[in-house]
Amino acid sequence: MCNEVFHRDHAPEQQELLLNITKEFNLVATGSSDYHGEAKLNTLAEFTTSKENWEELESRANQRRVVRK
């Protein structure tokens, strides 16, 4: 359903490759700060998922729900 494209450890060419894979398989590109506390270089919300992509993920999840709101 989604592909973590935007991450501190992904070089620009890797992000481009991941975006192509995302499009090919109709996935949603996401980001991640991978924040696990102050012991790592990653900062909170360093790489986030765009509002549009978050809404697309929610929409897809809602379509798959067995129990509706």
N, CA, C and O atoms as CSV, one atom per row, in Angstrom:
chain,resi,resn,atom,element,x,y,z
A,1,MET,N,N,0.812,-1.186,0.000
A,1,MET,CA,C,0.000,0.000,0.000
A,1,MET,C,C,0.862,1.260,0.000
A,1,MET,O,O,0.501,2.253,-0.631
A,2,CYS,N,N,2.012,1.230,0.710
A,2,CYS,CA,C,2.868,2.417,0.730
A,2,CYS,C,C,4.332,2.010,0.606
A,2,CYS,O,O,4.693,0.846,0.784
A,3,ASN,N,N,5.150,2.988,0.299
A,3,ASN,CA,C,6.576,2.769,0.118
A,3,ASN,C,C,7.307,3.927,0.794
A,3,ASN,O,O,7.087,5.086,0.440
A,4,GLU,N,N,8.168,3.631,1.758
A,4,GLU,CA,C,8.921,4.673,2.451
A,4,GLU,C,C,10.032,5.175,1.535
A,4,GLU,O,O,11.080,4.545,1.392
A,5,VAL,N,N,9.777,6.316,0.926
A,5,VAL,CA,C,10.689,6.899,-0.051
A,5,VAL,C,C,11.623,7.916,0.594
A,5,VAL,O,O,12.825,7.930,0.330
A,6,PHE,N,N,11.061,8.751,1.430
A,6,PHE,CA,C,11.806,9.884,1.979
A,6,PHE,C,C,12.346,9.536,3.364
A,6,PHE,O,O,11.596,9.433,4.336
A,7,HIS,N,N,13.654,9.360,3.427
A,7,HIS,CA,C,14.313,8.929,4.657
A,7,HIS,C,C,15.748,9.444,4.637
A,7,HIS,O,O,16.352,9.571,3.572
A,8,ARG,N,N,16.273,9.731,5.777
A,8,ARG,CA,C,17.635,10.261,5.915
A,8,ARG,C,C,18.671,9.382,5.203
A,8,ARG,O,O,19.631,9.898,4.630
A,9,ASP,N,N,18.482,8.086,5.236
A,9,ASP,CA,C,19.471,7.167,4.672
A,9,ASP,C,C,19.347,6.965,3.163
A,9,ASP,O,O,20.166,6.258,2.577
A,10,HIS,N,N,18.353,7.563,2.524
A,10,HIS,CA,C,18.159,7.393,1.083
A,10,HIS,C,C,18.776,8.573,0.331
A,10,HIS,O,O,18.377,9.723,0.512
A,11,ALA,N,N,19.748,8.264,-0.506
A,11,ALA,CA,C,20.353,9.288,-1.361
A,11,ALA,C,C,19.336,9.710,-2.424
A,11,ALA,O,O,18.393,8.966,-2.695
A,12,PRO,N,N,19.506,10.882,-3.027
A,12,PRO,CA,C,18.554,11.345,-4.041
A,12,PRO,C,C,18.291,10.326,-5.153
A,12,PRO,O,O,17.147,10.168,-5.578
A,13,GLU,N,N,19.328,9.634,-5.631
A,13,GLU,CA,C,19.112,8.654,-6.705
A,13,GLU,C,C,18.306,7.456,-6.194
A,13,GLU,O,O,17.549,6.850,-6.952
A,14,GLN,N,N,18.466,7.119,-4.927
A,14,GLN,CA,C,17.661,6.042,-4.343
A,14,GLN,C,C,16.200,6.483,-4.208
A,14,GLN,O,O,15.283,5.701,-4.458
A,15,GLN,N,N,15.996,7.726,-3.814
A,15,GLN,CA,C,14.633,8.252,-3.715
A,15,GLN,C,C,13.955,8.238,-5.084
A,15,GLN,O,O,12.774,7.907,-5.193
A,16,GLU,N,N,14.698,8.594,-6.117
A,16,GLU,CA,C,14.150,8.577,-7.475
A,16,GLU,C,C,13.753,7.154,-7.877
A,16,GLU,O,O,12.677,6.944,-8.436
A,17,LEU,N,N,14.614,6.187,-7.595
A,17,LEU,CA,C,14.307,4.793,-7.884
A,17,LEU,C,C,13.066,4.349,-7.107
A,17,LEU,O,O,12.179,3.703,-7.665
A,18,LEU,N,N,13.006,4.692,-5.833
A,18,LEU,CA,C,11.856,4.319,-5.006
A,18,LEU,C,C,10.567,4.984,-5.495
A,18,LEU,O,O,9.501,4.367,-5.460
A,19,LEU,N,N,10.657,6.228,-5.948
A,19,LEU,CA,C,9.474,6.892,-6.498
A,19,LEU,C,C,8.989,6.185,-7.756
A,19,LEU,O,O,7.783,6.049,-7.963
A,20,ASN,N,N,9.912,5.733,-8.597
A,20,ASN,CA,C,9.527,4.986,-9.801
A,20,ASN,C,C,8.841,3.676,-9.435
A,20,ASN,O,O,7.838,3.307,-10.048
A,21,ILE,N,N,9.370,2.977,-8.449
A,21,ILE,CA,C,8.742,1.738,-7.982
A,21,ILE,C,C,7.358,2.030,-7.419
A,21,ILE,O,O,6.406,1.288,-7.662
A,22,THR,N,N,7.259,3.116,-6.665
A,22,THR,CA,C,5.986,3.527,-6.077
A,22,THR,C,C,4.929,3.732,-7.157
A,22,THR,O,O,3.797,3.265,-7.030
A,23,LYS,N,N,5.310,4.432,-8.216
A,23,LYS,CA,C,4.374,4.681,-9.326
A,23,LYS,C,C,4.034,3.389,-10.056
A,23,LYS,O,O,2.871,3.148,-10.380
A,24,GLU,N,N,5.032,2.560,-10.316
A,24,GLU,CA,C,4.824,1.315,-11.052
A,24,GLU,C,C,3.826,0.392,-10.359
A,24,GLU,O,O,3.019,-0.263,-11.019
A,25,PHE,N,N,3.879,0.342,-9.045
A,25,PHE,CA,C,3.018,-0.576,-8.300
A,25,PHE,C,C,1.840,0.122,-7.619
A,25,PHE,O,O,1.182,-0.454,-6.752
A,26,ASN,N,N,1.582,1.369,-8.020
A,26,ASN,CA,C,0.451,2.141,-7.498
A,26,ASN,C,C,0.467,2.201,-5.969
A,26,ASN,O,O,-0.543,1.950,-5.311
A,27,LEU,N,N,1.630,2.539,-5.426
A,27,LEU,CA,C,1.789,2.686,-3.984
A,27,LEU,C,C,1.729,4.169,-3.635
A,27,LEU,O,O,1.684,5.024,-4.520
A,28,VAL,N,N,1.729,4.461,-2.346
A,28,VAL,CA,C,1.749,5.840,-1.868
A,28,VAL,C,C,3.124,6.088,-1.252
A,28,VAL,O,O,3.569,5.336,-0.385
A,29,ALA,N,N,3.791,7.148,-1.705
A,29,ALA,CA,C,5.111,7.497,-1.185
A,29,ALA,C,C,4.971,8.103,0.206
A,29,ALA,O,O,4.183,9.024,0.421
A,30,THR,N,N,5.741,7.577,1.137
A,30,THR,CA,C,5.705,8.103,2.503
A,30,THR,C,C,7.101,8.523,2.930
A,30,THR,O,O,8.096,8.193,2.284
A,31,GLY,N,N,7.150,9.255,4.028
A,31,GLY,CA,C,8.396,9.657,4.634
A,31,GLY,C,C,8.444,9.145,6.060
A,31,GLY,O,O,7.433,8.710,6.611
A,32,SER,N,N,9.618,9.200,6.646
A,32,SER,CA,C,9.750,8.741,8.017
A,32,SER,C,C,10.952,9.397,8.658
A,32,SER,O,O,12.021,9.482,8.054
A,33,SER,N,N,10.776,9.859,9.877
A,33,SER,CA,C,11.924,10.408,10.599
A,33,SER,C,C,12.707,9.299,11.265
A,33,SER,O,O,13.884,9.475,11.579
A,34,ASP,N,N,12.073,8.158,11.487
A,34,ASP,CA,C,12.704,7.053,12.210
A,34,ASP,C,C,13.246,7.525,13.544
A,34,ASP,O,O,14.306,7.077,13.981
A,35,TYR,N,N,12.537,8.416,14.185
A,35,TYR,CA,C,12.979,8.971,15.464
A,35,TYR,C,C,12.752,7.956,16.572
A,35,TYR,O,O,11.624,7.533,16.825
A,36,HIS,N,N,13.834,7.574,17.224
A,36,HIS,CA,C,13.762,6.612,18.328
A,36,HIS,C,C,14.446,7.173,19.572
A,36,HIS,O,O,14.947,6.416,20.404
A,37,GLY,N,N,14.465,8.479,19.694
A,37,GLY,CA,C,15.093,9.108,20.843
A,37,GLY,C,C,16.334,9.881,20.447
A,37,GLY,O,O,16.710,9.922,19.276
A,38,GLU,N,N,16.948,10.477,21.411
A,38,GLU,CA,C,18.077,11.380,21.164
A,38,GLU,C,C,19.393,10.669,20.852
A,38,GLU,O,O,20.386,11.331,20.552
A,39,ALA,N,N,19.422,9.356,20.914
A,39,ALA,CA,C,20.664,8.620,20.677
A,39,ALA,C,C,21.014,8.523,19.192
A,39,ALA,O,O,22.119,8.100,18.852
A,40,LYS,N,N,20.092,8.907,18.296
A,40,LYS,CA,C,20.345,8.830,16.857
A,40,LYS,C,C,20.423,10.229,16.253
A,40,LYS,O,O,20.005,11.211,16.867
A,41,LEU,N,N,20.963,10.302,15.042
A,41,LEU,CA,C,21.054,11.584,14.344
A,41,LEU,C,C,19.702,12.084,13.856
A,41,LEU,O,O,19.512,13.288,13.686
A,42,ASN,N,N,18.768,11.179,13.631
A,42,ASN,CA,C,17.468,11.547,13.085
A,42,ASN,C,C,16.725,12.468,14.048
A,42,ASN,O,O,16.743,12.268,15.262
A,43,THR,N,N,16.077,13.473,13.483
A,43,THR,CA,C,15.276,14.373,14.309
A,43,THR,C,C,13.798,14.075,14.090
A,43,THR,O,O,13.399,13.579,13.036
A,44,LEU,N,N,13.009,14.380,15.085
A,44,LEU,CA,C,11.580,14.146,15.018
A,44,LEU,C,C,10.977,14.906,13.835
A,44,LEU,O,O,11.199,16.107,13.683
A,45,ALA,N,N,10.219,14.200,13.005
A,45,ALA,CA,C,9.537,14.764,11.837
A,45,ALA,C,C,10.509,15.297,10.783
A,45,ALA,O,O,10.185,16.224,10.042
A,46,GLU,N,N,11.685,14.710,10.726
A,46,GLU,CA,C,12.681,15.134,9.744
A,46,GLU,C,C,12.189,14.889,8.323
A,46,GLU,O,O,12.357,15.743,7.452
A,47,PHE,N,N,11.582,13.731,8.083
A,47,PHE,CA,C,11.005,13.395,6.781
A,47,PHE,C,C,9.578,12.933,7.026
A,47,PHE,O,O,9.352,11.875,7.613
A,48,THR,N,N,8.639,13.711,6.586
A,48,THR,CA,C,7.243,13.371,6.837
A,48,THR,C,C,6.539,12.997,5.534
A,48,THR,O,O,7.083,13.170,4.443
A,49,THR,N,N,5.336,12.490,5.672
A,49,THR,CA,C,4.487,12.163,4.528
A,49,THR,C,C,3.645,13.391,4.214
A,49,THR,O,O,3.103,14.025,5.119
A,50,SER,N,N,3.535,13.726,2.936
A,50,SER,CA,C,2.743,14.899,2.564
A,50,SER,C,C,1.287,14.705,2.953
A,50,SER,O,O,0.809,13.577,3.075
A,51,LYS,N,N,0.595,15.805,3.145
A,51,LYS,CA,C,-0.830,15.760,3.512
A,51,LYS,C,C,-1.628,15.003,2.453
A,51,LYS,O,O,-2.506,14.210,2.791
A,52,GLU,N,N,-1.332,15.240,1.186
A,52,GLU,CA,C,-2.054,14.580,0.093
A,52,GLU,C,C,-1.842,13.064,0.133
A,52,GLU,O,O,-2.783,12.294,-0.057
A,53,ASN,N,N,-0.611,12.649,0.379
A,53,ASN,CA,C,-0.328,11.216,0.429
A,53,ASN,C,C,-0.937,10.572,1.668
A,53,ASN,O,O,-1.400,9.433,1.611
A,54,TRP,N,N,-0.940,11.292,2.786
A,54,TRP,CA,C,-1.587,10.770,3.996
A,54,TRP,C,C,-3.079,10.559,3.739
A,54,TRP,O,O,-3.640,9.531,4.117
A,55,GLU,N,N,-3.711,11.529,3.101
A,55,GLU,CA,C,-5.142,11.415,2.797
A,55,GLU,C,C,-5.411,10.249,1.847
A,55,GLU,O,O,-6.429,9.569,1.975
A,56,GLU,N,N,-4.509,10.014,0.898
A,56,GLU,CA,C,-4.649,8.877,-0.016
A,56,GLU,C,C,-4.535,7.559,0.753
A,56,GLU,O,O,-5.294,6.623,0.498
A,57,LEU,N,N,-3.602,7.486,1.681
A,57,LEU,CA,C,-3.476,6.278,2.513
A,57,LEU,C,C,-4.743,6.039,3.329
A,57,LEU,O,O,-5.229,4.911,3.413
A,58,GLU,N,N,-5.275,7.096,3.927
A,58,GLU,CA,C,-6.510,6.972,4.705
A,58,GLU,C,C,-7.659,6.502,3.831
A,58,GLU,O,O,-8.445,5.644,4.235
A,59,SER,N,N,-7.756,7.060,2.643
A,59,SER,CA,C,-8.818,6.683,1.718
A,59,SER,C,C,-8.725,5.210,1.349
A,59,SER,O,O,-9.728,4.495,1.348
A,60,ARG,N,N,-7.527,4.767,1.040
A,60,ARG,CA,C,-7.346,3.353,0.675
A,60,ARG,C,C,-7.649,2.436,1.855
A,60,ARG,O,O,-8.250,1.376,1.682
A,61,ALA,N,N,-7.239,2.837,3.035
A,61,ALA,CA,C,-7.521,2.028,4.227
A,61,ALA,C,C,-9.021,1.968,4.482
A,61,ALA,O,O,-9.550,0.910,4.821
A,62,ASN,N,N,-9.702,3.084,4.324
A,62,ASN,CA,C,-11.147,3.111,4.553
A,62,ASN,C,C,-11.887,2.226,3.559
A,62,ASN,O,O,-12.906,1.629,3.906
A,63,GLN,N,N,-11.396,2.134,2.340
A,63,GLN,CA,C,-12.030,1.284,1.334
A,63,GLN,C,C,-11.909,-0.182,1.682
A,63,GLN,O,O,-12.729,-0.992,1.249
A,64,ARG,N,N,-10.900,-0.537,2.457
A,64,ARG,CA,C,-10.650,-1.938,2.811
A,64,ARG,C,C,-11.288,-2.349,4.129
A,64,ARG,O,O,-11.268,-3.529,4.480
A,65,ARG,N,N,-11.854,-1.398,4.864
A,65,ARG,CA,C,-12.426,-1.707,6.186
A,65,ARG,C,C,-13.623,-2.636,6.059
A,65,ARG,O,O,-14.480,-2.469,5.192
A,66,VAL,N,N,-13.653,-3.602,6.934
A,66,VAL,CA,C,-14.801,-4.510,6.990
A,66,VAL,C,C,-15.929,-3.846,7.761
A,66,VAL,O,O,-17.095,-3.943,7.379
A,67,VAL,N,N,-15.574,-3.171,8.848
A,67,VAL,CA,C,-16.547,-2.444,9.657
A,67,VAL,C,C,-16.400,-0.978,9.317
A,67,VAL,O,O,-15.320,-0.403,9.459
A,68,ARG,N,N,-17.473,-0.380,8.874
A,68,ARG,CA,C,-17.437,1.045,8.486
A,68,ARG,C,C,-17.797,1.916,9.658
A,68,ARG,O,O,-18.511,1.494,10.568
A,69,LYS,N,N,-17.297,3.141,9.633
A,69,LYS,CA,C,-17.614,4.129,10.681
A,69,LYS,C,C,-19.061,4.537,10.587
A,69,LYS,O,O,-19.523,5.359,11.379
